[in-house]
Amino acid sequence: MKKNLISVGACVALIAAVVLAQACGGISKTEVRTTTATTTATPAGNTVPTAPPPGASAHDGATHDGMAHNGAAHIPAHYESARDVPKLEPTLAPAQFFGQSRLAYQAAKEIPQTLAQLPCYCHCDVGFGHKSLHSCFVDDHAAHCAICVEEALTAARLQREERLTPAQIRERIIAQYGEMQ
């Protein structure tokens, strides 16, 4: 009986993780089937999920780095430099939003090239095919995601107050959010 309870608990935890990841845009419905079907048995007899296959979508020149970086296993899609950034779509008007979301959309309007060079750690590159943090602000995705908002506000502050380059900001974002994976 105890063996079944552990397996049921592991399944409940997996389902909760998948639902949370979907809510933040970190996993697509297709990946839910892959993730829930891919498990590994442990010596105790319960199952644990294994990592879904790395980014299967193309990113039109965006870097989708699967190499370890500061202990993080996956760095979401982003452009490495301003010369790699194609013509960017306009972001939504900040006036459509309130509070922190409004401030983040304002930052996206002011520093779109910088945001295009940053990965978004809600992993919307996998779930929605986003090419960088900038992609989150082309529609209302960022308004529903605290990670997108926090990253954009952090980037704006680092560029404005510390005068960091996009590459330096990217290193800070990776160090801060990559460890939370």
C-alpha beads as a LAMMPS data file, in Angstrom:
LAMMPS data file: protein, C-alpha beads

181 atoms
180 bonds

1 atom types
1 bond types

-500.0 500.0 xlo xhi
-500.0 500.0 ylo yhi
-500.0 500.0 zlo zhi

Masses

1 110.0

Atoms # bond

1 1 1 0.000 0.000 0.000
2 1 1 2.783 2.434 0.883
3 1 1 4.416 1.810 -2.506
4 1 1 1.221 2.904 -4.298
5 1 1 0.914 6.037 -2.172
6 1 1 4.417 7.131 -3.134
7 1 1 3.661 6.580 -6.818
8 1 1 0.385 8.476 -6.546
9 1 1 2.203 11.297 -4.730
10 1 1 4.826 11.458 -7.464
11 1 1 2.090 11.599 -10.107
12 1 1 0.266 14.382 -8.270
13 1 1 3.508 16.362 -7.987
14 1 1 4.209 15.868 -11.694
15 1 1 0.728 16.999 -12.699
16 1 1 1.008 20.079 -10.467
17 1 1 4.396 20.940 -11.981
18 1 1 3.068 20.568 -15.533
19 1 1 0.004 22.734 -14.808
20 1 1 2.202 25.433 -13.239
21 1 1 4.653 25.324 -16.152
22 1 1 1.799 25.648 -18.645
23 1 1 0.352 28.610 -16.742
24 1 1 3.670 30.464 -17.013
25 1 1 4.141 29.469 -20.650
26 1 1 7.017 27.141 -19.898
27 1 1 5.523 24.029 -21.481
28 1 1 3.143 23.372 -24.354
29 1 1 0.237 20.936 -24.455
30 1 1 2.269 18.701 -26.772
31 1 1 5.077 18.595 -24.239
32 1 1 2.619 17.685 -21.486
33 1 1 2.002 14.393 -23.262
34 1 1 5.742 13.874 -23.683
35 1 1 6.559 14.859 -20.118
36 1 1 3.852 12.802 -18.473
37 1 1 4.710 9.771 -20.571
38 1 1 8.433 9.982 -19.887
39 1 1 9.253 8.694 -16.414
40 1 1 12.017 6.718 -14.801
41 1 1 11.563 4.111 -12.067
42 1 1 13.606 4.635 -8.922
43 1 1 14.941 1.829 -6.699
44 1 1 12.101 2.568 -4.274
45 1 1 9.600 1.698 -7.006
46 1 1 8.144 5.168 -7.549
47 1 1 8.505 7.054 -10.807
48 1 1 10.021 10.452 -11.423
49 1 1 9.748 12.553 -14.572
50 1 1 12.742 12.872 -16.832
51 1 1 13.547 16.082 -18.666
52 1 1 11.571 16.674 -21.863
53 1 1 13.562 16.701 -25.082
54 1 1 15.475 19.971 -25.482
55 1 1 13.988 22.765 -27.625
56 1 1 12.498 21.239 -30.700
57 1 1 11.473 24.497 -32.353
58 1 1 13.574 26.686 -34.628
59 1 1 14.233 30.231 -33.454
60 1 1 15.158 32.083 -36.638
61 1 1 18.678 32.932 -35.531
62 1 1 17.959 33.144 -31.818
63 1 1 20.382 31.220 -29.664
64 1 1 18.872 28.279 -27.834
65 1 1 21.773 27.306 -25.614
66 1 1 21.604 23.878 -24.000
67 1 1 25.098 24.134 -22.521
68 1 1 25.695 24.475 -18.811
69 1 1 26.186 28.092 -17.787
70 1 1 26.747 29.073 -14.168
71 1 1 25.263 25.738 -13.113
72 1 1 22.130 26.127 -15.246
73 1 1 21.355 23.349 -17.692
74 1 1 19.337 25.388 -20.191
75 1 1 19.495 29.006 -21.267
76 1 1 16.317 30.039 -23.102
77 1 1 16.407 31.522 -26.615
78 1 1 17.875 34.982 -27.138
79 1 1 19.968 36.945 -29.610
80 1 1 23.671 37.179 -28.781
81 1 1 24.252 40.701 -30.099
82 1 1 22.419 43.673 -31.581
83 1 1 23.648 42.779 -35.073
84 1 1 21.832 39.410 -34.790
85 1 1 18.511 41.034 -33.892
86 1 1 16.139 41.262 -36.848
87 1 1 13.621 44.064 -37.246
88 1 1 11.614 43.787 -34.055
89 1 1 7.842 43.793 -33.864
90 1 1 6.455 46.687 -31.837
91 1 1 5.526 45.966 -28.241
92 1 1 2.043 46.630 -26.890
93 1 1 1.300 50.090 -25.511
94 1 1 2.101 50.378 -21.791
95 1 1 -1.163 52.324 -21.243
96 1 1 -3.092 49.054 -21.756
97 1 1 -1.705 47.701 -18.478
98 1 1 -1.478 48.596 -14.800
99 1 1 1.127 48.501 -12.045
100 1 1 4.324 46.543 -12.590
101 1 1 3.065 45.240 -15.939
102 1 1 2.716 48.808 -17.215
103 1 1 6.260 49.601 -16.092
104 1 1 7.585 46.462 -17.773
105 1 1 5.801 47.236 -21.064
106 1 1 7.255 50.764 -20.849
107 1 1 10.718 49.253 -20.427
108 1 1 10.102 46.987 -23.422
109 1 1 9.120 50.031 -25.477
110 1 1 12.252 51.927 -24.404
111 1 1 14.884 49.153 -24.645
112 1 1 13.599 46.596 -27.176
113 1 1 17.092 45.787 -28.529
114 1 1 18.307 44.978 -25.028
115 1 1 15.334 42.726 -24.246
116 1 1 15.868 40.903 -27.556
117 1 1 19.326 39.931 -26.291
118 1 1 17.951 38.428 -23.069
119 1 1 16.575 34.937 -22.407
120 1 1 13.187 34.653 -20.711
121 1 1 13.203 32.182 -17.851
122 1 1 9.491 31.405 -18.004
123 1 1 10.706 29.224 -20.901
124 1 1 8.201 30.639 -23.371
125 1 1 10.755 29.882 -26.096
126 1 1 9.753 26.237 -25.758
127 1 1 6.055 26.742 -24.956
128 1 1 5.283 29.562 -27.390
129 1 1 8.264 29.766 -29.732
130 1 1 9.397 33.114 -28.347
131 1 1 12.817 34.178 -29.575
132 1 1 13.805 36.344 -26.581
133 1 1 12.399 38.339 -23.676
134 1 1 11.278 40.979 -26.195
135 1 1 8.796 38.487 -27.712
136 1 1 6.878 38.403 -24.421
137 1 1 5.902 42.053 -24.844
138 1 1 4.657 41.862 -28.441
139 1 1 1.405 40.452 -27.058
140 1 1 -0.110 40.267 -23.574
141 1 1 1.950 37.257 -22.468
142 1 1 4.163 39.319 -20.135
143 1 1 1.143 40.886 -18.439
144 1 1 0.283 37.426 -17.123
145 1 1 3.796 36.351 -16.147
146 1 1 5.735 37.678 -13.163
147 1 1 9.026 36.322 -14.537
148 1 1 8.765 38.342 -17.760
149 1 1 7.864 41.485 -15.834
150 1 1 10.661 41.049 -13.281
151 1 1 13.282 40.386 -15.945
152 1 1 12.296 43.434 -18.014
153 1 1 12.299 45.721 -14.977
154 1 1 15.653 44.320 -13.858
155 1 1 17.105 44.884 -17.333
156 1 1 15.827 48.467 -17.461
157 1 1 17.261 49.226 -14.008
158 1 1 20.644 47.665 -14.820
159 1 1 20.901 49.568 -18.098
160 1 1 19.737 52.881 -16.645
161 1 1 21.415 52.889 -13.218
162 1 1 24.499 50.722 -13.697
163 1 1 25.010 51.468 -17.392
164 1 1 25.484 47.766 -18.180
165 1 1 25.591 46.503 -21.761
166 1 1 23.020 43.955 -22.953
167 1 1 25.668 41.201 -22.676
168 1 1 26.403 42.173 -19.067
169 1 1 22.695 42.325 -18.265
170 1 1 22.259 38.888 -19.849
171 1 1 24.973 37.466 -17.579
172 1 1 23.186 38.889 -14.527
173 1 1 19.805 37.530 -15.679
174 1 1 21.296 34.085 -16.302
175 1 1 23.002 34.093 -12.915
176 1 1 19.831 35.166 -11.124
177 1 1 17.152 33.152 -12.921
178 1 1 19.199 30.204 -14.166
179 1 1 19.847 29.044 -10.622
180 1 1 16.107 28.872 -9.958
181 1 1 15.599 26.090 -12.512

Bonds

1 1 1 2
2 1 2 3
3 1 3 4
4 1 4 5
5 1 5 6
6 1 6 7
7 1 7 8
8 1 8 9
9 1 9 10
10 1 10 11
11 1 11 12
12 1 12 13
13 1 13 14
14 1 14 15
15 1 15 16
16 1 16 17
17 1 17 18
18 1 18 19
19 1 19 20
20 1 20 21
21 1 21 22
22 1 22 23
23 1 23 24
24 1 24 25
25 1 25 26
26 1 26 27
27 1 27 28
28 1 28 29
29 1 29 30
30 1 30 31
31 1 31 32
32 1 32 33
33 1 33 34
34 1 34 35
35 1 35 36
36 1 36 37
37 1 37 38
38 1 38 39
39 1 39 40
40 1 40 41
41 1 41 42
42 1 42 43
43 1 43 44
44 1 44 45
45 1 45 46
46 1 46 47
47 1 47 48
48 1 48 49
49 1 49 50
50 1 50 51
51 1 51 52
52 1 52 53
53 1 53 54
54 1 54 55
55 1 55 56
56 1 56 57
57 1 57 58
58 1 58 59
59 1 59 60
60 1 60 61
61 1 61 62
62 1 62 63
63 1 63 64
64 1 64 65
65 1 65 66
66 1 66 67
67 1 67 68
68 1 68 69
69 1 69 70
70 1 70 71
71 1 71 72
72 1 72 73
73 1 73 74
74 1 74 75
75 1 75 76
76 1 76 77
77 1 77 78
78 1 78 79
79 1 79 80
80 1 80 81
81 1 81 82
82 1 82 83
83 1 83 84
84 1 84 85
85 1 85 86
86 1 86 87
87 1 87 88
88 1 88 89
89 1 89 90
90 1 90 91
91 1 91 92
92 1 92 93
93 1 93 94
94 1 94 95
95 1 95 96
96 1 96 97
97 1 97 98
98 1 98 99
99 1 99 100
100 1 100 101
101 1 101 102
102 1 102 103
103 1 103 104
104 1 104 105
105 1 105 106
106 1 106 107
107 1 107 108
108 1 108 109
109 1 109 110
110 1 110 111
111 1 111 112
112 1 112 113
113 1 113 114
114 1 114 115
115 1 115 116
116 1 116 117
117 1 117 118
118 1 118 119
119 1 119 120
120 1 120 121
121 1 121 122
122 1 122 123
123 1 123 124
124 1 124 125
125 1 125 126
126 1 126 127
127 1 127 128
128 1 128 129
129 1 129 130
130 1 130 131
131 1 131 132
132 1 132 133
133 1 133 134
134 1 134 135
135 1 135 136
136 1 136 137
137 1 137 138
138 1 138 139
139 1 139 140
140 1 140 141
141 1 141 142
142 1 142 143
143 1 143 144
144 1 144 145
145 1 145 146
146 1 146 147
147 1 147 148
148 1 148 149
149 1 149 150
150 1 150 151
151 1 151 152
152 1 152 153
153 1 153 154
154 1 154 155
155 1 155 156
156 1 156 157
157 1 157 158
158 1 158 159
159 1 159 160
160 1 160 161
161 1 161 162
162 1 162 163
163 1 163 164
164 1 164 165
165 1 165 166
166 1 166 167
167 1 167 168
168 1 168 169
169 1 169 170
170 1 170 171
171 1 171 172
172 1 172 173
173 1 173 174
174 1 174 175
175 1 175 176
176 1 176 177
177 1 177 178
178 1 178 179
179 1 179 180
180 1 180 181
